[in-house]
Amino acid sequence: MDTNPPLSTKQAYDALPRTEANHRALTPLLFVERAAATFPDRVAVIHGDLRLTWRQHRDRCVRLASALAARGIGRGDTVAALLPNTPAMIECHNGVPMTGAVLNTINTRLDADTIAYILDHGEARAIVVDSELLPLLGRALEAASVRPLVLEVKDPVAPFDHTLGGEDYDAFLASGDPAFDWQPPADEWDAIALNYTSGTTGRPKGVVYHHRGAYLGAIGDILACGIPPAPVYLWTLPMFHCNGWCFPWAVASVAGTHVCLRAVRGPAMWDLITAHGVTHMCGAPIVLQTLVNDPNRVPGTGLVFGTAGASPPEAVLAAADEAGVTVRHIYGLTECYGPSVVNEWHPEHDALPAPERAALMARQGVRYVTLEAFDVLDANDNPVPADAKTMGEVVMRGNTVMKGYLKDSAATEKAFARGWFRTGDLGVKHPDGYVQLKDRAKDIIISGGENISSIEVEDALYKHPAVAVAAVVAAPDEKWGEVPWAFVELKPGADATEAELIAHARERLAGFKVPKRVIFQEVPKTSTGKLQKVPLRQAVREGSAG
């Protein structure tokens, strides 16, 4: 006989148990299992002549997990990937974390020294690498301390004979078991991915994602971009960038089709769009511009294009309208799983004149439904008035914000100061609540969707014996959005030309980081000798520089 007094309704709510039956860790890895079980014969991956069904794709992911586990790779180990947008890259997004390991996708455009740093900092146990990039990896490994297992992918679409003597990727997968009993994470806070971002220093910072955030980021993408079941998604956005904004998992959640593309070119994009009925794609404004300005464009496809970063120019938006391409403007950072803010478009905006539509499209917008809060705060952490004039720092809070920076507690603490993720971006809030970026507090240049650290470029210039002072700022560029320009003071009695310094930088930096202009002049400084970049940016914008 139960002699305990009955619980009140309030107490009874709290007494209901959290059990294995009713509470499980969120993870996007179950998306591929569901797709394979529900639509086993639907095409999941297209790459050249290759077609993989969802059952086949799922089995390859699990084989990868099985083979990695057999080599002792498991929870908390880092597995790197140096790959273009190929099937192997999609497989890594599921197969690597199915072991409990953490996927580190590396920007294929980086220089060998930076890749060496990333491999060492993340302590990579293995790396999956496309054969085209093996010479680059070889140079990186010469400078690195780690000695990861090298898995070489021979892509039949672009075969290369390079080798570092590593193991063949497909043979490695064949050694795995598709019946491998992989386990979802016991804790959704477990790390799923490691992404490096330039930040404000020359050396990149390691941004750590967790399973919960990746799950919600994928769902947020589906909702923000209006993606229906069974979409056909063209991979123009690099999967090495913020894990392709979580779209490798988003497409799996709706059992869509991945269409792979190694290199972004206008004719190739339109060929794939028409051949496979592509419905969605993403990328920086330069990709959208390349797409809609291509003479082979095919109007009336009903394509939806998600673009992030600076708003596309009015002429590009007009060309998109003519081509029947719907543009979704989204915003985010590496630290928040890629996009987590969207310019929610109102149907009545379609009737406005083109300049007004472009002005509205320029706003970054409002939070994803999967982000808890998004605001613009003044120096006292109060929301700025919604007057479209008062600037403040753009901040975020929620489950799609990173765990933190790997091995950098000071930077993590600074980024999360006073309960917000501090983006370092400056913006205003319009009367309708939509946020618009106005400037960047960090000296980051975003060129073609890629981040460039101005300090890294400056450091390269300082290595020239004639350079006394170097300051690098962003200059507007019609094609790339922004490009780096350098302002340089030479040492007394020294001599150097613009072409010489550009060539010097090109030897030390990835091509997209090389300054497009070098202007010789005195760089303004504060009384303490700190470089003042605001006047330089203003001169560039006004066209008075140089």
HELIX and SHEET records of a PDB file:
HELIX    1   1 THR A    9  ALA A   15  1                                   7    
HELIX    2   2 LEU A   29  THR A   38  1                                  10    
HELIX    3   3 TRP A   54  ALA A   70  1                                  17    
HELIX    4   4 PRO A   87  GLY A   95  1                                   9    
HELIX    5   5 PRO A   97  THR A   99  5                                   3    
HELIX    6   6 ALA A  112  GLY A  122  1                                  11    
HELIX    7   7 SER A  131  LEU A  133  5                                   3    
HELIX    8   8 LEU A  134  ALA A  143  1                                  10    
HELIX    9   9 TYR A  169  ALA A  174  1                                   6    
HELIX   10  10 HIS A  211  ALA A  224  1                                  14    
HELIX   11  11 CYS A  242  TRP A  245  1                                   4    
HELIX   12  12 PHE A  247  SER A  253  1                                   7    
HELIX   13  13 GLY A  266  HIS A  276  1                                  11    
HELIX   14  14 PRO A  285  VAL A  292  1                                   8    
HELIX   15  15 GLU A  314  GLU A  322  1                                   9    
HELIX   16  16 THR A  334  CYS A  336  5                                   3    
HELIX   17  17 PRO A  347  ALA A  351  5                                   5    
HELIX   18  18 ALA A  354  MET A  361  1                                   8    
HELIX   19  19 SER A  409  ALA A  415  1                                   7    
HELIX   20  20 ALA A  417  GLY A  419  5                                   3    
HELIX   21  21 SER A  454  TYR A  462  1                                   9    
HELIX   22  22 GLU A  498  ARG A  506  1                                   9    
HELIX   23  23 GLY A  511  LYS A  513  5                                   3    
HELIX   24  24 VAL A  534  GLU A  542  1                                   9    
SHEET    1   A 9 LEU A  50  THR A  53  0                                        
SHEET    2   A 9 VAL A  43  HIS A  47 -1                                        
SHEET    3   A 9 THR A 257  VAL A 259  1                                        
SHEET    4   A 9 VAL A 232  LEU A 234  1                                        
SHEET    5   A 9 HIS A 280  GLY A 283  1                                        
SHEET    6   A 9 VAL A 304  ALA A 308  1                                        
SHEET    7   A 9 THR A 326  LEU A 333  1                                        
SHEET    8   A 9 GLY A 338  VAL A 342 -1                                        
SHEET    9   A 9 VAL A 366  ARG A 367 -1                                        
SHEET    1   B 5 VAL A 102  THR A 105  0                                        
SHEET    2   B 5 THR A  78  LEU A  82  1                                        
SHEET    3   B 5 ALA A 124  ASP A 130  1                                        
SHEET    4   B 5 LEU A 149  VAL A 153  1                                        
SHEET    5   B 5 GLU A 167  ASP A 168  1                                        
SHEET    1   C 3 ALA A 191  THR A 197  0                                        
SHEET    2   C 3 LYS A 205  HIS A 210 -1                                        
SHEET    3   C 3 GLY A 404  TYR A 405 -1                                        
SHEET    1   D 4 ALA A 373  LEU A 377  0                                        
SHEET    2   D 4 GLY A 392  ARG A 397 -1                                        
SHEET    3   D 4 PHE A 421  LYS A 429 -1                                        
SHEET    4   D 4 VAL A 435  ARG A 440 -1                                        
SHEET    1   E 2 ILE A 444  SER A 447  0                                        
SHEET    2   E 2 GLU A 450  SER A 453 -1                                        
SHEET    1   F 3 VAL A 467  ASP A 477  0                                        
SHEET    2   F 3 GLY A 481  LEU A 490 -1                                        
SHEET    3   F 3 ARG A 517  PHE A 520  1                                        
END                                                                             
